Amino acid sequence: MSGLILEHVTKQFGTFTAVNDVNLSVADGSFVCLLGPSGCGKTTLMRMIAGLDLPTGGSIRLSGADITQVPTHKRDLGMVFQSLALFPHLTVGENIAYSLRIRGADKDAQKKRVDELLAMIHLPGFADRSVSKLSGGQRQRVAIARALAISPKLFLLDEPLSALDAKLREAMQVELRQLQQRLGITTIVVTHDQREAMTMADTVVVMNGGEIRQAAAPVDIYRRPADSFVADFIGQTNLLPFETDSAGRAAVLGTSIEGFAPFAGPAKGMLSVRPEDVQLVPAGNGSIPAQVTFVRDLGGTIETFVEAGGQQVIAVSSPRNRPEVHVGQTVGIKLDPATSVVLSK
């Protein structure tokens, strides 16, 4: 396939391995988020794609060409950094046209491209404005336009929205995704914000310890996590121990569950059950016994915390389906085998 292909990419700093044997294929025109906690290796991986760091091992190909050793300025990519790195002494138009000017484009071509990009980012007429007079969201748009000025094959963004307030950040997530869809440009974003990744990406790449733990569509990452790290890192989940006997009957939190048999023979493992898939029912009738310990009303959702088998379990419901329970009450938990994911590790 064309696009971006990473094969066995590794980066070591002395004895420390920051990125370990990463393999990843990014299709042309797709939007990928590298997601993970601080220190997981996502920024180092981005820097190697950008050519700012050279891999210790492995190869990087873009549109079929090996760019592993190619300098950054020859990789045909646009970049937006967390700091945005706009030039404060230049106007908005001069910032956007900077890459065109150093490539020798004439002034008419620069002005035409600047006007096109300002219209695209919904800032027409801002060419002569000082960047110091812009709001945070406007600066963000200008940084994006500057990176897109040369029509790069690959668009890289490193924590581009982290400095914005929550409301503006969410608005910019939608704007950035819509812009990427209009242009059809292959885009990779580094973020530690799972909501950001789930909002924007075609593919979410979850990293930890320098390795890819899972790369899949957002809904698959959420509904079918590969392991306990992914399940716990993406959204809220309940990690519940289970075991099956020789007949394949399953017990979760010490209670047998009808219709649930993840393995044919004796085994122990862990389930990931999202809070919205935990149903609270009257005690008995084959449900898992539990006691309500806390109820939190968040307006749009109701979180009910219960203790079952010595473990805390969270159930989430809408106000319309709010369970009529109180702290100290004994209730039952019902799990749907269809939404209970058996984790590999």
Buried (B, 14 or more C-beta within 10 A) or exposed (E): EEBBBBBEBBBBEEEEBBBBBBEBBBBBBBBBBBBBEEEBBBBBBBBBBBBBBEBBBBBBBBBEEEBBEBEEEEBBBBBBBBEBEBEEEBBBBBBBBBBBBEEEBEEEEBBEBBBBBBEBBEBEEBBEBEBEEBEBBBBBBBBBBBBBBBEBBBBBBBBBBBBBEEEBBBEBBEBBBEBBEEBEBBBBBBBBBBBBBBBBBBBBBBBBBBBBBBBBBBEBBBBBBBBBBBBBBBBEBBBBBBBBBEEBEBBBBBBEBEEBBBBEEEBEBBBBBBBBBBBBBEBEEEBBBBBBBEBEEEEEBBBBBBBBBEBEBBBBBEEEEEBEBEEEBEBBBBBEBEBBBBBEE
